[in-house]
């Protein structure tokens, strides 16, 4: 039995036509207990706005991750990022973060930021890609059971 090398993730620009795939990834990746996932209407509503872009990561043609961002003037924000649990550990999240940084800096953004729930494992991913905690929003996220969670604001150190 011969072993084949695992397929490498690829990243492509996406839009409203890929919204079904985005919503499937988000449903698989976000624990509903924390109230972090966006609705389809929220995603569809922001996509046509100026400065908003969506990237889709694929492995072997299958959508396994995405990132949603927006840029205004010299600022850019990573709004959402998600990777299917079964694709975790394949470098998909890191590739999406790197692409966010590279694309936004190439477009003239000098201030990159994001927000993440305190305790989310993604904090480590962001830190390893040059983001640092800049602030805290107390009791920002409301979980499905009413529990409140702090949000961390993170900025990219250039």
N, C-alpha and C positions, 0 to 999 in steps of 0.2 A: 504494500500500500504506500503510495507516494504522498508526501505532504506538500501542499501548495502554500505559498506565502499568503497571509491574510491580505485582503484588499485594503488599500490605503483610502482614507476619507478624501473626498473632494468637496470643494465649496463653490457654490454658484449663487448668483443673484436670483432672487425670487420675487414673486408678487402675489396678487390676489388669486391667481390660478392655483397656487400651491397652498392655499389656506387650509384645505382639508388635511393635508399632510402636517402642517404646522399644529393644528388643533389636536391631531392624534399624538404627536410628540409631546405636546404640553400636557395632555391628559395622562400620559404614561410617566412623565418626568416629575410633575409637581404633585406633592402630597396635598390633597384637598384640605387637610386639617389646618394648614397655615394660611389659606386664603390668598395665595400669591399669583395664581394663574389668572390670565385675562380671559374674557369671554370672546367668542367669535365676533360679536358686534364691535367690541373695543379694537380688536386687531384689524378688522375690515375698515373701521372708521379712521384709523391712523395711517394706514398704508398709502392712501392717495395724497397725504399732506407733504408739502415741500420739505425736503431735507430728511425724509424718512426712508430707510432702506431695510430690506430683509435679505438675509443670507440663509441658504439651506445647505446642510452638510449631508452628503450621501456616501454610503459604502455599498459598492456593487449595485448602484442604481436605487437602493432603498434609502428613503429619507430617514436619517437617524438623529439629526440635530438642527437647530436653527438659532439665529440671533436677530433681534429687531433693534434698530438704533435710530436716533435722529440727531441732526446737526443743525445748529442755528449760529450763524456768524462763526466765531472761533471756538465754539463749545460743542461738544458731542456727548450724548448720553447713551449708554447701553441700557435699553429698556427691558429687554427680556433675552434670556438665553436658556436653552434646554437641550438635553441629550437623552435619548431613550436609555433606560437603565441597562438594557442588554448590550449597548454600544459603549457603556462607561469603561474607562481605562484604555481606550483606543486612541486618545489624543484629540478627540473631536472638540471638546470644550476648549482646550488650549488653542486649537487652530482657529476656532471662532473668535476667541478673545484677541489673538494676534492679528487676525484679519480686521477686526473692529479698529484696533489701534492703528494699523498701517493705513487702512482706507481713510480714516478720519483725519489722520495727520497729513496724508497726501492731499486731502481736500482743504487743508488750511486750519483745521481745528487744533488749538493749542491746549485746551482745557477739556480733558476727558473725565467723565464721572459715571457713577452708577450707584444704585441703591440695592441693598440685599438684607434679608432677614438675619438678625443676629442668631448665630447657631447654624446657619445654612453651611454645609460643607463647601459650597462654592467660594466662601470667603478665602479659603486657602488657595484655590485656583487663581482668584483675582490678585491676591498678594504675590503669588509666584510670577505674575505677569506685570508687576510694577505698580499695582494699585495699593494705596494705603488708606486706612480709616481716617476720615476727616471729621466725622460728626455722627451723632446718634439722634434718631427720632423716636422718642419714647412711645410705646404702645401704638405703633403705627399700623401694624397688620392685625386684623381680627380674624381668628380662626373660626372654623365652622361651629365649634362648641362655645364661642364667645371669648376664648382665651386671647389675650393681647400679647403681641410680640414686638420688640424693638426693631427698627430698621437702622442699618449702618449706611452712612454715605461714604463712598470711597472715591478717591481721585487718583489719577495716574500721574506718577512722578516721572517727568521727562528728563 
